[in-house]
Amino acid sequence: MNDAHPSVPGPADGTTAHLATPLTAALLRGALDLERTAHGLLPHRLPAWARAQYADGQLAMAEAQPSGVRVVFRTRATVVELDALRTKTAYVGAPPRPDGVYDLLVDGRLAGQAGVSGGNVRTVDMSAGSVETRPGPVGTVRFAGLSDRPKDVEIWLPYNESTELVALRTDAPVEPVPHGGRRVWLHHGSSVSHGSDAASPSSTWPALAASLGGVDLVNLGFGGSALLDPFVARTMRDTPADLISVKLGINLVNLDLMRLRAFTPAVHGFLDTIREGHPTAPLLVVSSILCPIHEDTPGPTAPDFSTLAESRLQFRAAGDPAERAAGKLTLGVIREELARIVEQRSAEDPNLHYLDGRELYGEEDFAELPLPDRLHPDAATHLRMGARFAETAFAPNGPFAAHRD
């Protein structure tokens, strides 16, 4: 497809992509581990030692979905082909999830989009607690009609499908792109950070904010799994980064995971661990965006199966507001406590900052762009959140300013 027409897939033009380049870590950005499989390489966003410390299928699925992971190289190629084996997740009784999208960026600008056919289907029955996987074939994503000039190419992998990388072919040689002095932003969050219902992998709110801020993203947004897990804190401690953010709240409420008594020391411990590896890096704590069902009502969160008649699964808060007195967490309680913790710690840690997530998406935004399933933002909201985060965090006086004193 031609660079000048980013939204229109181009047909095969007869040009042969016959040069095979081995897929190695030198061509991958945003992954923390690469697992060799029977088909190729499976990017992971948690290292193997961390994956050995939990037995949670949700996190296992989420961290293997390559949100923010991209294949990056320099080439004069006019044709690029990537063979991949996807694993798509389907939920019994729920409408089919959209297929994953591959974004092609040329010299930092969107130049094409495509998908991969075939692949495995992982079917989850939430009512029965069962999972069944049906195997499928490897597919190919092809981008043709690119300009015959030296250029930096990025293929952003789908955020909502695990992707085994099988082969890379081009019609001109490929070489790795050196890391060019851009700061690295390490971010951890929930499904909203993972991508939820963004239009494509380079338009999730963290990806857009990273592009606007001129930084390289390592996205540890894990759907359903921003739970103050110690192994995530240790992973962040050990991952090279110049800028760090942690977005907390909604998943703790979703699972009704802990009470306020446990939450406060868990946050301190999480931040303490990050600071062991990054003692002076700007560290931004971000609370949840507005989510009306859980602002004042605790979890757990439950599917609202009555909405399936409208061909859309929505969610409801299954807790009781009166249970806040017993220490149950709501988004309001969490925001208040996160703000207090950051204020307390920042007296001795001037590089620690707090951002109320409602500055990214608040009441006025909800009135205009409501959460389609009552939990997750839509594609337009991702764009708004990314722009607002960049305007706030990367502003001259913001916590991620390029020359902050």
Order of alpha helices (4+ residues) and beta strands (2+ residues): beta-beta-beta-beta-alpha-alpha-beta-beta-beta-beta-beta-beta-beta-beta-beta-beta-beta-alpha-alpha-beta-alpha-beta-alpha-alpha-beta-beta-beta-alpha-beta-alpha-alpha
